């Protein structure tokens, strides 16, 4: 889908993936050094339709 896609990886466990779609919707996924993952989806009207933090990182 058209839009901007951003990926950053520090090669030590931090991965930031942000997607900004042409329609105005956004999807954000951040993986942190401790293994936790945050996922957020935001519709084009600004409504957050998903906001999750998974702190269960294999323990």
Secondary structure, 3 states (H helix, E strand, C coil): CCEEEEEEECCCCCEEEEEEECCCCEEEEEECCCCCEEEEEECCCCCEEEEEEECCCCC
